[in-house]
Amino acid sequence: MNNNFIELNEANFHSLIYEHFSAHQRVEDDSLNTICLGGQVVGHALAWELVQTFLAARFSGAERHCRRLAKVAALENTPATKTL
């Protein structure tokens, strides 16, 4: 399997949103830029509200959040050592 697909699947798992707090918190704290809504879990009206909340949220830029994102970026730039 192509690693790009694995990364995309992992990113979508971490961006699964099914309630209002996560819809804004993940953007504000983690600079999340993708949203995944479960069709079996979230109805149409709630999905629309979650998307609106997600789009209205802004990254806070707080120092602790920037440090965490820098750690993630460093990990992403590290060559993979895992073999199958």
Secondary structure, 3 states (H helix, E strand, C coil): CCHHHHHHHHHHHHCECCCHHHHHHHHHHHCCCCCECCCCCCCHHHHHHHHHHHHHCCCCCCHHHHHHHHHHHHHHCCCCCCCC
